[in-house]
Amino acid sequence: MKETKESFITKFFELESAGGLLLMAAAAIAVVLANTPLESYYKLLIDTPVEVRIGGLEIAKPSLLWINDGLMAVFFFLIGLELKREFVEGELSDKRNIVLPGLGALGGMLIPALIYVYFNVGDSFAIQGWAIPAATDIAFALGVLSLLGSKVPNSVKVFLTSLAIFDDIGAILIIAFFYTSKVSLAALMVVVFCIGVLFVMSIIRVESKSLYLAVGLVMWVSMLKSGVHATLAGVILAMFIPMESESDPEHSPLKSMEHDLHSVVAYFILPLFAFANSGINFSGIDANQIFHGVTLGIALGLFIGKQVGVFVFCGLGIKCNLAKLPEGMTWSALYGTAVLSGIGFTMALFIGSLSFEETGVNMLFDERVGIIAGSLASGALGYLVLRAGFRSE
């Protein structure tokens, strides 16, 4: 039996918010380990080389990159499944629900990027991180929202989720167009062949999950070798998963895979990613790093740029009659939600790794400091604004 939209949003909110709280805990543990005598074991864990070889095909990476390139491909696969479902039959299948979060996401990516560029315009290396503050972490944001309990109107949850979905689309496009290294045409041809196979499978209504995943695995390896970031293979694969089953009208292969993956991603992959990427040793950080253009650009981009971009663009859309404020949502709640969108943790860390992965953490800055500072400030202020707004209603 099909779930109602409200019941799905409720379950999604409960799962994502719980995962967000676990995400916070994993990041906190990583920071603690990185600042104690256990730091050497933490570094050993994330730097351990892992190699897979089949004949002449070899993939050799430290465990950190297996997490960032491998497990995060599963995360992007889940994002792709959610995007397809939302646009086919979810909240975003109604065009009236698209405009407001779409405008908010546009402003929430543009203004933070401009703030970052302002602080780093003269540095050809630092400017590579311009997209880092453009990201929103839906799990972390919903985790903060869940702390407010039952006072949160469903319209606020739906708007924040929709905003993050459009933000994810923007992040996917940014990664595809701006974070692609030298392209191997031979590997890329294999990717194109895999896409052709997936297209044929979708046309003839193949419903076997294992077949789709097998083709997706080949496409991921080829994407990894092609120079195009491998996580995009997850998004492409998701677009071909059937929404409906011909043999069983009550069964959806896409929803089934989404259901199977949600807990794995929320409770394992994202916390593991946060643990592997958040271990900052604060003993090596000085004023030069804190006030470096990269750190300031990210922190202010997330904290100031996100709230200004989302709130102003949404406000202009409403005032120009392009969209309307969702029922049950006040201007105060819209502003609080805009502030929460400045929590860029997971996706910002991911884009940060793409921006500076070739040189590792630069001695002049550590982009993770800006990400954590901006995300924590956004989470704290967003919580206080929403709490005050809901109390006064």
N, C-alpha and C positions, 0 to 999 in steps of 0.2 A: 504494500500500500504506500502511495506517495505521501511524503511529509508535506505539511503546510509550510509556507515561507516563514511564518513566525516561529514554528517549532524548530526549523533548521537554523535560523539565526540564533535562537536561544541556545541550542546545542553547540553551535559554532562558537558563540561567545564564551560559554562555559569552558570549552576545551582550550580555546586560544588564550583565555585569561589565566587559566591554571598553568598552561605552558609558559606564559609570560613571567609568572612568578618563579617558575623553575629556572627560566632563563636568567633572571636576576641573581638567583642563588648560585648558579654555575659561574657567572661572571665574577661574583664576589669571592668565591672560592679560588678562582684563578688569580685574582689580585692578591689575596692573602698568601697563596703559595709562592708567588713571584717576589714577595717581600719578606720571606722567612728563609731559614737555612735549607728549606726544601726546594728552593728555586732550581737547583741543579737537576733534581729529579723531574721537575716540571718541564724544563727545557729538553731533557733527555727524552721525555715522553713525546713531545710534539716534533722533535727533530729526528726521531728514529727513522732511518731509511726503510722503505718498503718497496720491494721490486716484484713485478709480475712479468714473466717472459714466456712467450709461446713461439718457438722457432726464432725467426728474426724479429718478431714484434716484441718490443720491450717498453714497459712503463715503469720508470724508477723515480719515485718522489719521496720526500720526507712525509711522515704521517700527517703533518699540518696541511700539506697540499692535497693529500688524499681526502681529507675532510673538506677542504675548500673547493676542490675540483670534482670530487666524486660524490660524497654525501650531499653536498649542496645542489648537485644535479637532481637528486631526488626531491629536494625542497622546491626547486624550480619546476619540476614535473607536477608537484602538487599545486603550485601556483597556477600552472597552465590548466589543470583540471578545474580548479575553482573559477578561473576566468571563463572557460568555455561554458560551464554550467550556469554561471551568473548571466551571461549574455544570451543563453538559449532560453532559460526558464526562470532565472532568479530575479533579484531586485533590479538588475540592470537590463533585463529584457524589456522593461517599460522605459521608453525614451524620456519620459518625464522625470525619471529617477537618475538619469545620466548627467544632466547639465550641471547641477550644483556641485556634486563631488568631482566632476570633470574639471570645472573651473577652479575649484579648490586645489586639486592636484597640480594643475598647470601653474598657479601662483606659488604653490608650495615647492615646486621644483625650480622655477625661474628666479625668484627673489633670493633664496639661499645660495644659488649658484653665482648670482651677481655679487653678493656680499663676499663670497670666497674669492672671486676674481679681483675684487677691489683690493683685498689684502695681499694678493699674490701676483698681480698683473706683471710685475717686472722680473719674475723668477720662472724661467722656462721649465725647470724641473717641478717646482711646487705647483704650478698651474695645472699639472696633470690630475690633481685631486679635486678639480672643480665640481665634479658630480657627487662627491661624498656627502655633503649636507643636504642633497636633494632627496634623500631616501627616508622612508618611514617604516618603522618596525611594528607591524600590526599586532604581533603576539605581546610584545612589551607594552604597547599602548593600551591594549585591551586588558592586560594584567593590572595596570594602574586603574583603569576604569572599573574593574571588578571590585576594587577596594571600597567603592562607594555603595556597593550592595544593590538592593532592589530599587533604590531611588532613581536609578538611571533609566530614562524612557527608552523604549525600544527604538525610536527614531534616531536617537543619538548613537546607539550601537550600530544601526544600519548605515548611518551616514559615515561614521568612522571606518567601518569595514569597506564601504564603497570607495571612500577616499583612498584607502590603502591599496585597493585593487587597481585603481587608475595610477597610483604611484608606482605599483609594481610593473605596470605596462611601460611606464616611462623608464624605469630602471632597466627593464629588459631591452628596450630600444637603445638606451645609452650604452649598455654593455656590448650590444651587437655592432653598433656603429663607431664607438670611440675606444673600446678596449679590446681591439683585435690586433694581434701582432702579424708578422709576415705570414702570408697565406701559402700553404702547400696545395697546389692545384690538384695533385694526385689524391690526397686525402679528402679534399673538398668534393671531388667527383664521387667518392664513395658515400659521402654525406648526401649528395644529391640523389644517388641511386637508392639509398635507404629511404629518403623522402618519397621517391617514386613507388617503392614497395609498399610503404605505409598508405599512400594514396590508393593504390589498387586494393589493398586489404580493406580499406574503409568503403570503397565502392562495392565490393562483393560481400560486404557485411560480415567480415571475419570478426568473431567475438572472443577468441581465445586470448586471455591476458598474457599467457606465456609467450605467444608468438609476437605480440606487440613489444613485450619487454626484451625479447631476444634481438629484434631488429633495432630497438632503442639502444641496447648495449653496444652493438656494432657501430651505430651512429655516434654514440658518445665517444668511443675510442677514436673514431675517424675525426670527430670534431676536435678532440684533444690534440691530435697530430696535425690538424689543418692550420692551426693558428687562431681560429675562431674559438671564443671561450666555450669550453665543453659543457658548462651548465645550461647553455641555450638548447642543447639536445633534449633536455627534459621538457622545456616549453614546447618545442616542435612536436615531440612524441605525443604530448597531451592533446594537441589539436586534432589528432586522428583517432583517439579513443572513442568508440561509439557511445552516443548518449542513450540510445534505446536498443533493446534487444528484440529481434523479430520473433524469436522462439518463445519468449516470455515477456509480455508487455509490462509486467510488474517489476521486471529486473532492469537495472541500468548498469552496464559494464563500467561506465565512467564514475557513477556515484559509488559503486562497489569498491573501485580502486581508491577513490577519494577517501572513503570511510576506512579502508584498510591502512592507508598511509598517514592519516591525520594524527593518530596517536604516536606513531613512530617518529614523525617529523617534530611534533610539538614536545614530546617527552624525551626524545633521544637525540635526534640530529641537530636541532637548533641549540639545545643546552650544550651539546658536545662542541659545536662550532663556537659558541660563546666562551666556553672553557678554554679552547685552544687559542683563541684570538684576543683574549682580554687580559692576559698576564703581563701587566705593566709593572716594571720595577721602578718605584718612585724615587729610590735613592740616587738614580742616575739622571734625574730631571732637575733642571735649574731654571732660572728666570728666562733665559734665552729661549728655551724650548717652550715654556708656557706662553710667552708673548711672541712666538714666531708666527709669521703670517698664516701658515698652514693650520696651526692650533687655533688661532683666533678666528680664522675664516670658517673653520668647521663649527666651532662652538657657537659663534654668533650667527652663523648661517642656520644652524639647527634651532637655536633658542629664539632669535629675533626674526630671521628670514622666514622660517616656517609659519609662525603665527601670523606675521604680517601678510605673507603671500596668500595663505589659505583664507584668512578672515576678510582681507580687502577684496580679493577676487570673487569670493562668494557674495560679499556685501554688494559689490558692483553688479553682479549678475542678478541679485534680488531686486535692487533699485531700478535696474534697466528692464525688469520684467522678463528676463531670460529664464529665471528659475524662481522658486518660492521656498520659503523656510519650511522644512518638513513639519507636519502636524505633531504637536507636543514638544517641539524644540524651540527654545528661546534664543535671543541674541547672545545672552550670557553663556548658554550651553554651546552655541556655535563657536564663540571665542575660546572657551575652555577646551573644546575639541580641537580647534586649530592649534592651540598651544601643545596639546598632547601629541599632535602629528610631528612635533619636533623631536620625538624619541626616534632616533634613526639607527639604533644600535646594530642589529644583525646585518641589515642590508648596507648600512654605512661602513661597517667593518669589512664587509665583503668587497664593496667597491674600493675601499681604501687598500685592500690587499692587491687588487688589480692595478691600482694607480702606482703603487710603489713596490710591487713584489720583486722586481728585478734587482733592487739594491737592498731589500730588507728594510729595517727601521733605520732611517737616516739619523746621523748623529746630531743634526741640528734641530730635529723635531721628531715627535712621535704622534702620528695622526690619531691614534687611539685615545690620547689625552683629550683632544678636542671633542671626539665622538662621545666619550663617557661624560665629560663635563656638560656638553650641550644637551645630551639625552637626560641626564639626571635633573638639570635645571628645568627642562621642559616638563618632565614627569611631575616634579614637585609643584610647579606653578599651575600646571593643568589640573592637578588633583585639587589644589586649594580653590581655584576659580570655580570648578564644577561643584565642589562640596558647598561653597558659599551660595552658589546659584540655586542648587537643589534645596538647600535649607530655607531659603527665602520664599520658595514657591508654596 
